[in-house]
Amino acid sequence: AGSQLREIFDKINNLLSGKPVQSGGRTVSVTQHPQGLDFVYYKLAEKFVNQGGEEVASHHDAAFPIAVVASGIWEIHPRVGDLFLAHLHKKCPYSVPFYPALKEGTSMEDYQRMLGYQVKDSKMEEQDHFLKRMSGMIRLYAAIIQLRWPYGNKQGTHPHGLNYGWRWLAQMLNMEPLADVTATLLFDFLEVCGNALMKQYQVQFWKMMLLIREDYFPRIEAVTSSGQMGSLMRFKQFLEECLQQKEIPLPKGALQSSFWRS
């Protein structure tokens, strides 16, 4: 509910502002240690990114309540935003977007980690689990760039707004596509913030969508094997429907004004 989200936001904001906060049955404050605030900034940013890879990955709708809190905290405490991006780029290089190349002398295990895979006891995680985590993080990022905390002062601009989403999309289309990954993440990104980008960029946005269908989609298709067709077909269907209806629907789970009265 909106009221619960306000409580969570206030608690985090109070903690970062140096006020005493109740946690786990005791009172804590960042002033208790000289590095207290730095530590909390770091851990909080990491936690937001982890929520993308875990909660949002399993429940797509969770992207919006998490993102609106993260966006509001970022606005008041810019350091959290910098660290959020650092954790996000490390855990999901496709959010830069960046496809790390295998350099001489790098072990296969280290390279897999650079690509975002979890490697335990020399065993790499399954591809579908990996894609699910990457999707969750991209969805969270796509929600953050379009959302603002509704109780902020609204004087300044969004600390990391839709122009970053436009840039991400343009950079993705300038890169050689990767099987599975590219189709999955473009679909996730556009499903979450396509509606907001469409409203902001209008004609330019539809030119971009046409470019994807006419030029970029065939290039993704060319690197996709028959066993990886699922994500590609889902993306194709989404593109066709949007271009046909000249509309990108509001994402499922988007926070309406009624939510804040709950």
Secondary structure, DSSP 8 states (H G I E B T S, - for coil): -HHHHHHHHHHHHHHHTT--EEETTEEE-GGGSTTHHHHHHHHHHHHHHHHIIIIIHH-GGGHHHHHHHHHHHHHH-HHHHHHHHHHHHHH-GGGTT------TT--HHHHHHHTT--EETTEE--HHHHHHHHHHHHHHHHHHTT---TTS---S--TT-HHHHHHHHHHHHTS---TTHHHHHHHHHHHHHHHHHHHHHHHHHHHHHHHIIIIIHHHHHHT--GGGHHHHHHHHHHHHHHHHHT-----TT---GGGGG-
